[in-house]
Amino acid sequence: MIRVPLDLLRAVPFPLEQGGRYNLAASGPAVETALTALASDLSIWENGVRLVPSRAIGRLAPLSDRSFEDYDQAVAEVAEPLAPDTKISFELGYLDARFVYPITSPKSVFAIQTLVAGDLGDYTKLTIRYIPLGETGRVMLITGGSGRVSLDPPWYEASAGFVVLGIKTHFERRGPFAVSAVSDHPVSPNQRTDTGDHRLYLGALGDPDRHRVQPGADRLLVSPVYRNGNRRIDRLHGARNIIGANLGQRWLITGLFGLVHGFGFADVLKDQLQFAGSYLLVSLLSFNVGIEIGQLAVLCVFVPALALLFRGRMSGRMGIIVLSAIIANVAWQWMVQRGEVLWQTPWPQLTLPAAMTLARWVAALSLAVGAAKLLEKWIERKWPGLTRPAENRVDG
């Protein structure tokens, strides 16, 4: 079943009558033309083989028609003629269509691609309600630029797709500032804290009953808040490297860095998790794997590059100060730009559900920080001196 707004079918010559309304009695040939065009522009695949509809029926429907709120009702009404007194003004209605495709098995892997109004690209959105056999319906939203989309991909296909998405996301959002935590100390503890925090936030998305971010969070994710916080942390890293880094506190700053980036990664996932099919947790894990692969790839490039850079006159504190000053300056400029956008961004009203969500996040973060402090104290008692910076240790 498919419903298309009539303003997307301007190429189809639907007959009009006086008053700018569609001539429903004479619209049969135009409906057949539209069905042929839809069968060509809306492609369905089964296990990689494109399907051809064996039967197609359709009719015009007014804007007030609510039959598509239920699948069975939509199937029943598309075969019924419109009431004689129905009036549909020009481009203020729908074309409802039903296509029947012969398939080999309901357990096959199906995919869909839309080219309806393809000249509009991502501006054309197709809302899909996919109802697998014996399962509840699943809602997806694709665009004209989404390409072929699997409706319920196998686990390995979903996993591979989210690994690639994680790598791309890391390079798009993290690559340019991979050296923002550079100092004359090993960065692996900071990297572990950063990784752990963004994984903590991504893990919170792994609700098997939801395929998107919580309602109170998506308004925050699309705002420049996390970008502005990200630049502040980059600037803080650069400034502290200039005046002298304290690794005893660096884990907290880097943990905040990872948490802020977790919101940025969730901004990507809120639109992509719908393509995970039945393997939501597998896709989340695969996305994290892609993030780590991207992180390791960036380190493999930057660590040797920094080793070559910090030679000669740039060795020691001099190189760190120069590079950190550059990073702090760029981060400052970006922070000012994001701050201007943030200042003009309207904030959502604080409702009771949003306040409850905020309270849960505050409680969760407080528990996480408390657990980290307890773990640090336990490690210090178990292995004295292990958590102190290398320059403060006394080797026996």
C-alpha positions as CSV (number, residue, x, y, z in Angstrom):
1,M,0.0,0.0,0.0
2,I,1.3,3.4,-0.9
3,R,-0.1,7.0,-0.6
4,V,1.4,9.8,-2.6
5,P,0.5,13.5,-2.4
6,L,-0.9,14.7,-5.7
7,D,1.5,17.6,-5.8
8,L,4.3,15.1,-6.4
9,L,2.5,13.8,-9.5
10,R,2.3,16.9,-11.6
11,A,3.6,15.1,-14.6
12,V,0.5,12.9,-14.7
13,P,-2.4,14.7,-16.6
14,F,-5.3,14.2,-14.2
15,P,-8.4,15.7,-15.8
16,L,-9.9,18.8,-14.1
17,E,-13.4,20.3,-14.1
18,Q,-14.6,23.8,-13.5
19,G,-13.7,25.2,-10.2
20,G,-10.2,23.7,-10.1
21,R,-11.3,20.3,-8.9
22,Y,-10.3,16.9,-10.2
23,N,-12.8,15.1,-12.5
24,L,-13.0,11.9,-10.5
25,A,-15.3,10.1,-13.0
26,A,-12.8,10.6,-15.8
27,S,-9.6,10.1,-13.8
28,G,-9.3,6.3,-14.6
29,P,-6.7,6.6,-17.4
30,A,-4.6,9.1,-15.4
31,V,-4.6,6.8,-12.4
32,E,-3.4,3.9,-14.5
33,T,-0.6,6.1,-15.9
34,A,0.4,7.1,-12.3
35,L,0.4,3.5,-11.2
36,T,2.8,2.6,-14.0
37,A,5.1,5.4,-13.0
38,L,5.0,4.4,-9.4
39,A,5.8,0.8,-10.2
40,S,8.9,2.0,-12.0
41,D,10.0,4.6,-9.4
42,L,9.3,2.6,-6.3
43,S,11.5,-0.5,-6.4
44,I,11.2,-3.6,-4.2
45,W,13.8,-6.3,-4.0
46,E,13.7,-9.8,-2.6
47,N,17.1,-11.3,-1.8
48,G,18.7,-9.0,-4.3
49,V,16.2,-9.6,-7.1
50,R,13.9,-6.8,-8.2
51,L,10.3,-7.7,-8.0
52,V,7.6,-6.9,-10.6
53,P,4.1,-6.2,-9.4
54,S,1.5,-8.7,-10.7
55,R,-1.4,-6.5,-9.9
56,A,-2.0,-2.8,-9.2
57,I,-5.1,-0.8,-8.3
58,G,-5.5,2.8,-7.2
59,R,-7.8,5.7,-6.7
60,L,-7.7,9.4,-5.7
61,A,-8.4,10.3,-2.0
62,P,-9.2,13.6,-0.3
63,L,-7.0,15.1,2.4
64,S,-9.6,14.1,5.0
65,D,-9.3,10.4,4.3
66,R,-7.9,8.4,7.3
67,S,-7.9,4.9,5.9
68,F,-4.1,4.7,6.0
69,E,-4.1,4.7,9.8
70,D,-4.8,0.9,9.6
71,Y,-3.4,-1.4,7.0
72,D,-6.4,-3.6,6.6
73,Q,-8.7,-0.6,6.3
74,A,-6.4,0.9,3.6
75,V,-6.5,-2.4,1.6
76,A,-10.3,-2.5,1.8
77,E,-11.0,1.1,0.9
78,V,-8.5,1.3,-2.0
79,A,-10.7,-1.1,-3.9
80,E,-13.9,0.8,-3.2
81,P,-15.1,3.6,-5.4
82,L,-15.3,7.1,-4.0
83,A,-18.6,8.6,-2.8
84,P,-20.3,10.5,-5.6
85,D,-20.2,13.7,-3.7
86,T,-16.5,13.6,-3.0
87,K,-14.6,16.7,-4.2
88,I,-10.8,17.0,-4.4
89,S,-9.2,20.4,-5.2
90,F,-6.2,20.6,-7.4
91,E,-3.1,19.1,-5.7
92,L,-5.0,18.8,-2.4
93,G,-5.4,15.1,-2.2
94,Y,-3.6,11.7,-2.5
95,L,-3.2,8.9,-4.9
96,D,-3.7,5.6,-3.0
97,A,-2.3,2.5,-4.6
98,R,-2.0,-1.2,-3.9
99,F,0.7,-3.3,-5.5
100,V,0.8,-7.1,-5.3
101,Y,4.2,-8.6,-5.6
102,P,4.8,-12.4,-5.9
103,I,7.5,-13.5,-3.5
104,T,9.3,-16.8,-2.8
105,S,9.2,-16.6,1.0
106,P,8.0,-14.2,3.7
107,K,11.3,-14.7,5.5
108,S,13.4,-13.4,2.6
109,V,15.4,-10.2,2.9
110,F,13.5,-7.4,1.3
111,A,14.8,-4.0,0.3
112,I,13.2,-0.8,-1.0
113,Q,14.3,2.3,-3.0
114,T,12.2,5.3,-3.9
115,L,12.8,7.5,-6.9
116,V,9.4,9.3,-6.7
117,A,10.1,12.9,-7.3
118,G,13.7,12.0,-7.5
119,D,14.7,15.4,-8.7
120,L,14.0,16.7,-5.2
121,G,16.6,14.3,-3.6
122,D,16.5,14.3,0.2
123,Y,13.6,16.7,0.3
124,T,11.3,13.8,-0.7
125,K,10.6,11.6,2.3
126,L,9.0,8.2,2.3
127,T,7.5,7.0,5.6
128,I,7.4,3.2,5.6
129,R,5.5,0.9,8.0
130,Y,7.0,-2.5,7.5
131,I,5.0,-5.4,9.0
132,P,7.0,-8.7,9.0
133,L,5.1,-11.9,9.2
134,G,4.1,-12.6,12.8
135,E,5.8,-9.4,14.1
136,T,4.7,-5.9,15.1
137,G,5.0,-3.1,12.6
138,R,8.2,-1.1,12.2
139,V,8.3,2.5,11.1
140,M,11.1,3.8,8.9
141,L,11.8,7.1,7.1
142,I,13.9,7.2,4.0
143,T,14.5,9.9,1.4
144,G,15.1,10.0,-2.3
145,G,18.9,10.0,-1.6
146,S,18.9,7.0,0.7
147,G,19.4,4.5,-2.1
148,R,18.4,0.9,-1.6
149,V,17.4,0.2,2.0
150,S,17.0,-3.2,3.6
151,L,13.8,-3.5,5.5
152,D,15.0,-6.2,7.9
153,P,18.7,-6.9,7.1
154,P,20.5,-10.0,8.5
155,W,22.8,-9.4,11.4
156,Y,26.0,-9.5,9.4
157,E,24.7,-6.9,6.9
158,A,23.5,-4.6,9.7
159,S,26.8,-5.0,11.6
160,A,28.9,-4.2,8.6
161,G,26.8,-1.2,7.7
162,F,27.1,0.3,11.2
163,V,30.9,-0.4,11.4
164,V,31.3,1.7,8.3
165,L,29.0,4.3,9.7
166,G,31.1,4.4,12.9
167,I,34.3,4.9,11.0
168,K,32.8,7.7,8.8
169,T,31.3,9.4,11.8
170,H,34.6,9.3,13.7
171,F,36.5,11.0,10.8
172,E,33.8,13.6,10.2
173,R,33.4,14.6,13.9
174,R,36.7,13.7,15.6
175,G,39.5,13.5,13.1
176,P,40.5,17.2,13.0
177,F,40.9,17.4,16.7
178,A,42.7,14.1,17.3
179,V,45.7,16.0,18.7
180,S,43.7,18.2,21.1
181,A,44.8,16.0,24.0
182,V,48.5,16.0,23.1
183,S,50.9,16.4,26.0
184,D,54.2,15.2,27.2
185,H,52.5,12.2,28.9
186,P,50.9,9.1,27.5
187,V,47.4,9.7,26.2
188,S,46.0,6.2,26.6
189,P,44.2,6.8,29.9
190,N,42.5,9.8,28.3
191,Q,41.6,7.8,25.3
192,R,40.1,5.1,27.5
193,T,38.0,7.6,29.4
194,D,36.8,9.3,26.2
195,T,35.9,6.0,24.7
196,G,34.1,4.8,27.8
197,D,32.0,7.9,28.1
198,H,30.7,8.0,24.5
199,R,30.0,4.2,24.8
200,L,28.1,4.9,28.0
201,Y,25.8,7.3,26.1
202,L,25.5,5.2,23.0
203,G,24.6,2.2,25.2
204,A,21.8,4.2,26.8
205,L,20.2,4.3,23.3
206,G,20.0,0.5,23.2
207,D,16.4,0.2,24.3
208,P,15.0,-2.7,22.3
209,D,11.5,-1.1,22.3
210,R,12.7,2.2,20.7
211,H,14.5,2.8,17.5
212,R,15.3,6.5,18.2
213,V,16.5,8.8,20.8
214,Q,14.3,9.8,23.7
215,P,12.0,12.7,22.8
216,G,13.7,15.1,25.3
217,A,17.1,14.3,23.9
218,D,16.6,14.8,20.2
219,R,15.9,18.5,20.6
220,L,19.2,18.8,22.4
221,L,21.1,16.8,19.8
222,V,20.1,18.9,16.8
223,S,21.1,22.1,18.6
224,P,24.6,23.5,18.6
225,V,25.0,22.7,22.4
226,Y,27.2,19.7,22.0
227,R,29.3,21.3,19.3
228,N,29.9,24.4,21.5
229,G,30.8,22.3,24.5
230,N,33.2,20.3,22.3
231,R,35.1,23.4,21.3
232,R,35.3,24.6,24.9
233,I,36.9,21.3,25.9
234,D,39.4,21.5,22.9
235,R,40.3,25.0,24.0
236,L,40.7,23.9,27.6
237,H,42.9,21.0,26.6
238,G,45.1,23.3,24.6
239,A,45.4,25.9,27.4
240,R,46.2,23.4,30.0
241,N,48.9,21.9,27.9
242,I,50.5,25.3,27.6
243,I,50.5,26.1,31.4
244,G,51.1,22.5,32.4
245,A,48.9,19.4,32.4
246,N,47.7,17.8,35.6
247,L,46.9,14.2,34.7
248,G,45.3,13.7,38.0
249,Q,42.4,15.8,36.7
250,R,42.8,15.1,33.0
251,W,40.6,12.0,33.1
252,L,37.6,14.1,34.3
253,I,38.1,16.6,31.4
254,T,38.6,13.9,28.9
255,G,35.6,12.0,30.3
256,L,33.5,15.1,29.7
257,F,34.9,15.3,26.2
258,G,33.8,11.7,25.5
259,L,30.4,12.4,27.0
260,V,29.8,15.5,24.8
261,H,30.9,13.5,21.7
262,G,28.5,10.8,22.7
263,F,25.7,13.2,22.2
264,G,27.2,14.1,18.8
265,F,27.3,10.4,17.8
266,A,23.7,9.9,19.0
267,D,22.8,12.7,16.6
268,V,23.8,10.4,13.8
269,L,22.3,7.3,15.3
270,K,18.9,8.8,15.9
271,D,18.3,8.7,12.2
272,Q,20.2,5.5,11.4
273,L,19.1,3.0,14.0
274,Q,15.9,2.5,12.1
275,F,18.0,0.6,9.6
276,A,19.2,-1.9,12.2
277,G,16.1,-4.0,11.7
278,S,15.8,-6.6,14.5
279,Y,19.5,-6.3,15.5
280,L,19.5,-3.0,17.5
281,L,22.1,-4.0,20.1
282,V,24.3,-5.7,17.4
283,S,24.2,-2.5,15.4
284,L,25.1,-0.3,18.5
285,L,28.1,-2.6,19.2
286,S,29.2,-2.5,15.6
287,F,28.9,1.3,15.6
288,N,31.2,1.4,18.6
289,V,33.6,-0.9,16.9
290,G,33.7,1.4,13.9
291,I,34.4,4.4,16.2
292,E,37.3,2.5,17.8
293,I,38.7,1.5,14.3
294,G,38.5,5.2,13.3
295,Q,40.2,6.2,16.6
296,L,43.0,3.8,16.1
297,A,43.5,4.8,12.5
298,V,43.8,8.5,13.5
299,L,46.3,7.6,16.2
300,C,48.3,5.5,13.8
301,V,48.7,8.6,11.6
302,F,49.1,11.3,14.3
303,V,51.4,9.5,16.7
304,P,54.2,9.0,14.2
305,A,53.6,12.5,12.8
306,L,53.9,14.1,16.2
307,A,57.0,12.0,16.9
308,L,58.6,13.5,13.8
309,L,57.3,17.0,14.6
310,F,58.7,17.0,18.1
311,R,62.3,16.7,17.0
312,G,65.0,19.3,17.0
313,R,63.8,22.7,18.1
314,M,60.3,21.5,18.5
315,S,61.2,18.8,21.0
316,G,60.0,18.9,24.6
317,R,57.7,21.6,26.0
318,M,58.3,24.0,23.1
319,G,56.6,21.8,20.5
320,I,53.7,21.0,22.9
321,I,53.2,24.7,23.7
322,V,53.2,25.7,20.0
323,L,50.8,23.0,18.9
324,S,48.5,23.5,21.8
325,A,48.3,27.2,21.2
326,I,47.2,26.6,17.6
327,I,44.6,24.1,18.8
328,A,43.3,26.5,21.5
329,N,43.1,29.4,19.0
330,V,41.1,27.3,16.4
331,A,38.8,25.9,19.1
332,W,38.3,29.5,20.5
333,Q,37.2,30.7,17.1
334,W,34.8,27.8,16.6
335,M,33.4,28.1,20.1
336,V,32.6,31.8,19.5
337,Q,30.8,31.0,16.2
338,R,28.8,28.1,17.9
339,G,28.1,30.4,20.8
340,E,26.5,33.0,18.6
341,V,24.2,30.3,17.1
342,L,23.5,28.8,20.5
343,W,22.5,32.3,21.8
344,Q,19.9,32.6,19.0
345,T,18.5,29.0,19.4
346,P,15.1,28.8,21.2
347,W,15.2,26.4,24.1
348,P,12.4,23.9,24.5
349,Q,10.0,24.3,27.3
350,L,10.7,22.2,30.4
351,T,7.8,19.7,30.7
352,L,7.4,17.1,33.4
353,P,8.5,14.2,31.2
354,A,11.6,16.2,30.1
355,A,12.4,17.1,33.7
356,M,12.1,13.4,34.7
357,T,14.5,12.5,31.9
358,L,16.9,15.2,33.0
359,A,16.8,14.0,36.6
360,R,17.5,10.4,35.5
361,W,20.5,11.6,33.5
362,V,21.8,13.6,36.4
363,A,21.4,10.6,38.7
364,A,23.1,8.3,36.2
365,L,26.1,10.7,35.7
366,S,26.4,11.2,39.5
367,L,26.5,7.4,40.0
368,A,29.1,7.0,37.1
369,V,31.4,9.7,38.6
370,G,31.0,8.2,42.1
371,A,31.8,4.7,40.8
372,A,34.9,6.1,39.0
373,K,36.2,7.7,42.2
374,L,35.7,4.5,44.2
375,L,37.4,2.5,41.5
376,E,40.4,5.0,41.5
377,K,40.7,4.7,45.3
378,W,40.5,0.9,45.2
379,I,43.2,0.8,42.5
380,E,45.4,3.2,44.6
381,R,45.1,0.9,47.7
382,K,45.6,-2.2,45.6
383,W,48.6,-0.9,43.6
384,P,50.0,2.2,45.3
385,G,51.4,4.8,42.9
386,L,49.8,3.3,39.8
387,T,47.3,6.1,39.3
388,R,49.8,9.0,39.8
389,P,51.4,10.6,36.8
390,A,54.6,9.1,35.7
391,E,56.8,12.1,36.7
392,N,55.4,11.9,40.3
393,R,56.2,8.2,40.8
394,V,59.3,7.1,42.7
395,D,60.7,3.9,41.4
396,G,62.0,1.6,44.1
